[in-house]
Amino acid sequence: MIARLMDAVFVWIARLMDAVFGCRHAHYSFPVTIRGKARRPQAAVLTGTYVACLECGREFPYDWQEMKVISSPERHREHLAELAKHAA
């Protein structure tokens, strides 16, 4: 019982520290593209390619055409719609 309480307190403190200081996501892995029937991480659903923060492990969608991390999926969808409109 005490161990579960200590775990809950530790998790709460970790979330508080992350909310206050957070990770700057300054160091990324090389972009990874998932092909075939392999399970895709949630970050790779948007473009099929993702990068991971080397400090905290969080995964982010990556756009090979723009060669940058996608910070906002909504903005990326708008950009793709605009490109499709110009191509048509």
Buried (B, 14 or more C-beta within 10 A) or exposed (E): EEEEEEEEEEEEEEEEEEEEEEEEBEEBBEBBEBEEEEEBEEBBEBBBBBBBBEEEEEBBBBBEEEEEBBEEEEEBEEBBEEEEEEEE
